[in-house]
Each structure stands twice: as C-alpha cells, then as structure tokens.
Amino acid sequence: MTQRIAFELDRDYVELNQLLKLTGLCDSGGQGKQIVASGAVYVDGQQELRKTCKIHAGQVVQIDDVEIHVAGV
C-alpha cells in the first residue's frame, strides 16, 4: 500500500534532495543525493537522477512505496 505525504511548499521550489530530508525520508541532504543517484526516485512518473532538481507545487515525487504530494501556499 502506498503511503502519501502532503508537503506544503513555502517558496517557489525545493530541491529534490532537500525534499527527501524535509519529509523525513532520509537524515541529510547528502543522503538524499545518494538516494536520487541510485535511481530510486521518480518525479511525476519519470525517473529523476538530478539531485538538485527543482520540485514545484503540483508535482508528485515517488520513492519506493511513498508518494510525496507537493502543494503550494
């Protein structure tokens, strides 16, 4: 079963590795970069390998069975 996390964006965008840290899916931005580099992260259904990819409101980030739904303010 997929776990859904709602993330409220308080700026124009958040970098992908930081999003993983801010949602508690990893302990640090560096660990977030390693997870992205491993190919385990998908943005809007497409594999994303850019560690600092800009994530905007309305996008969905998926890693394993967790979906992060990014909402704007």
CORQUI-V809980 format. One record per residue. N is the residue number from 1. RES is the residue in one letter. PSI is psi as a letter, one per 20 degrees, with the letter a starting at -180 (999 if undefined). Layout:
n,res,psi
N,RES,PSI
N,RES,PSI
This chain:
n,res,psi
1,M,p
2,T,p
3,Q,p
4,R,p
5,I,p
6,A,p
7,F,p
8,E,o
9,L,p
10,D,j
11,R,a
12,D,h
13,Y,r
14,V,q
15,E,q
16,L,g
17,N,h
18,Q,h
19,L,g
20,L,h
21,K,g
22,L,h
23,T,j
24,G,j
25,L,i
26,C,r
27,D,h
28,S,r
29,G,h
30,G,g
31,Q,h
32,G,g
33,K,g
34,Q,g
35,I,g
36,V,g
37,A,h
38,S,i
39,G,j
40,A,i
41,V,p
42,Y,p
43,V,p
44,D,k
45,G,i
46,Q,p
47,Q,p
48,E,p
49,L,i
50,R,o
51,K,h
52,T,k
53,C,p
54,K,p
55,I,p
56,H,r
57,A,p
58,G,i
59,Q,q
60,V,p
61,V,p
62,Q,p
63,I,p
64,D,c
65,D,k
66,V,p
67,E,p
68,I,o
69,H,o
70,V,p
71,A,q
72,G,r
73,V,999
